[in-house]
């Protein structure tokens, strides 16, 4: 049996780009986790609501992309600020169960809000990227995938630079390291928290716009946000490099699995592969590839 | 019976049971249906309360485990023509076993990691149910009414007695469980698992036992749901329902035996008020929104209620209830 290289290449590019978006969303998670050790389980809903907002701006209001997308970014900043200020700030230093539950509650609320404002079941964003396909050998690759990979790499680069050189980025890393010491140095920890939420929402929004421009906007995006957790788990919760490495792994596993396993298993196998990976990682190496293993003392 | 210490306790219990078991006399079929659903939800919430409230193992996949129970019972009674009671018991056992399997990571991880594992469990279970031929996939399946020894629970009141009877048993079991050695071990694990292990609590055994009991309750609830609702589709066990169960036990009060009762009553009655009064009102008044928008009101309110309870009353309604009891007991000299 000869192997279909064109198909394989197609799967690879699709997997890489989807994986990059997962990694981006996972970065949004890691940002908050690193700064405030809050696990943001509302990520899927944040992705969904920013995609819908983009739809409103670009398709319903008909704004051009260079005006619409900055408005989306401002909306995401605002969303992050509101969530942090009104739901998370009163719960600082509460047990982890409350912190997880409050983000679940936020997710629930956002889901209702989405149904309230956009009761459509599905919609498509206007084309953001050129549509012409690229031919590599026998493979036919849609150009948008390449664009998505490029934009993701740019965002990674920007975030890395931000954390390395910007004052706020350094303050965030310091807060993640030792909150008490940071407070003693006069860094406003609450502002660090709120900035990390705002950034995380923007990153998640970018991820949402990218993934819904490849596919479409539907409730499945919540699941996409949840799939990003498999990236977080595989890469290690507190590791940026982990997210960037694990994202493509998950994306590739998903597309290869969807491409080669569907005929042997049931349909939709593609969508559960990230969740199966979560279970496997949990049993074998719970702290992920790059995560810091915590040793507990009484 | 140390749960009931005084005559007042006995009197109250008997009064509540009498009111409960004569409810079909005062309520119409619609509200009887609502109370049937409350009973079913209460069984599931009690299970989750044992797992999360007492043992501290957060599970966000409870709807998935309920689905396991519902489909096990449905498949056994339709495809193998087993009696309902066998289906009920097998549903509990099956959900418990699946719960243990997905609870295995809890031996090594906790907190957020476990939450993610249970989310994954929810999606894997629902995928299997969606795709497996025996479950009818997305079309769902039709299930016969519950029947014991030839008697079919078809009418509202008979279903009410069946469900409320099992609910009372489950709540009683849960209330007693936490007073036993097992319950104390659960609480020790929740408060500090390392300390509990050092003191000789077998963590692996008790954590998995908590998963088994919690999911067993979920399975029972699922089986009752299947034979009460008689149609099963995968959408009835969504991820948002799993979140709602966590919300219910938080609103009621984590780790208290009355908590789930308050939580379930609060959430289900809130839902009834919203669907009967608020949603039609909004649909009438706010015509500028696209049609169908009002179905978002219920999840919005649920999410808001969960967040507000966490911020304003993290110990839930059960705490308020205790305050009320204390002030009643000490009245008129509360200082």
Interface residues (C-beta under 8 A of the other chain):
Chain A: X39 X41 X87 X90 X91 X94 X96 X97 X98 X100 X101 X102 X104 X105 X106 X107 X108 X109 X110 X111 X112 X113 X114 X115 X116 X117 X119 X120 X222 X223 X226 X229 X230 X232 X233 X237 X266 X267 X268 X271 X272 X275 X276 X278 X279 X282 X283 X286 X296 X297 X298
Chain B: X52 X56 X58 X60 X102 X104 X105 X108 X109 X111 X112 X113 X115 X116 X117 X119 X120 X121 X123 X124 X127 X130 X131 X132 X192 X194 X195 X198 X239 X240 X243 X244 X246 X247 X250 X254 X289 X290 X291 X292 X293 X294 X295 X296 X297 X298 X299 X300 X301 X302 X303 X304 X305 X306 X307 X310 X311 X314
